[in-house]
Amino acid sequence: MPKRGFKSITLKESVYADLEKTYRQNKAILEREGVDSLSSFVARIISTYIVDKESGRMQHFNIYENVIRIKDKKLGRIVDVDYRKDEMYCGLCESTDCVHTGYAWGIYKHYRTMP
């Protein structure tokens, strides 16, 4: 049973073994990037996939103060995502968990790692 606030997924043993091997081989680099467990490594892979998949739909428009503006090509409009209290909040969806906030996290992480 997973801890409160977490969910579990089932993977084939071979997939799990490949993920674990890749994580171990890159552990030093990943830890410098804040990835400190196999679970966070898998979460990063999934998050990156979602951002990449949505990148055809989404376009980074601009950033000002604590707002990331995204052009949602599917909806044909600009969406403001606010960074508040360590969370992304989508003004359109009125949510902290939608495609816009996921895309905004990718932009935020990219700019945060720039020199």
N, C-alpha and C positions, 0 to 999 in steps of 0.2 A: 504494500500500500504506500503510495507516495505521500510525502509531507504535505501538510495543509498549504494550499496555494499553488501546488504543483500537480501536473498530470503525467501519466506515463504513456509510452508508446511501445509497440512490439516490433522488433526488427528481426530479420533472419540472422542467425548466428554469424554467417559469413560477412554480412554487411556490418554488423557490430564489430567484428574482428578487424575489418578494413578501417573503420572509423577510429578504433582504438589505436591501431598501428600508426595511422597518419598523425593522430594527436600526439602520441609518444615521440615520434620522429621530429615533430615541430614544436614540442612543448616549450622550449626556452623562448622561441620567437613569440609564440602565442601568449605566454605569460606576460611578456613585455607589453602586449596589446590588451591586457586585461582578461584574457581567456584563461581561467585557472582550473578548469575541470573538463572532463569529456562531455558532460552535459552542456556547459556553456559553449564548447566547440561545436556541438551539433546544433545548438540554437543559433549560433553565428552562421553556420552553413545555410540553415533554413531561411534566416533573415536576409542573407545576401541573395539567395535564390529569389525570394519574393521581390526584393528591390530590383533585381535584374529583370525579372519577368514584367514587373509593372513599369519599368523604365520606358517602354514603348508607349505606354498610356500616360505616364507622368513626365513632366519636365520641370526642372528646378527653375523658378522664375526669379526670385531674389530673396535676400535675407536682410532684415533690419531689426535692430534691438533683439527682442526674443521671439520674433515671428519669422517663420519660413513660409514663403509663398510658393505654391506649386500650381502649375497649369495642368489640370486634369483634362486631357484631350477627349476622353470618352464622354465626359459631362459637358465639355466645351466651356469651362469656367475656371477662374482662379480660386484656389482654396488657401485660406490662411490657417497655418498650424502654429499654435503658441507653445513655447517651451515654458512650463510652469512647474515649479516644485519638483524637479527631476522627472517630469512627465511631458509627453507631447499631447496637446489637446487640439482636436480638429473642430474648427468652428462650424463647418458644414455638417458634419455627421454628429456633432455634439458628443464626441467620444474620445477616449484615449487609446482605443484599439480598433483602427480601421486601416484601409490601404493607404490613406494619406499620412497617418501618423507613422506607419511602417516605413514609408518612403522618406519622410522627414527625418527619422532616426538615422537612416543611411546618409543623408546629407549632413546632418549634425556630426556624426562620427567622422566623416570625411574631413570636414573643416576643422574639427577639434584636433586632428592629428597633423594638420599642416603646420610648418614652422612659422 
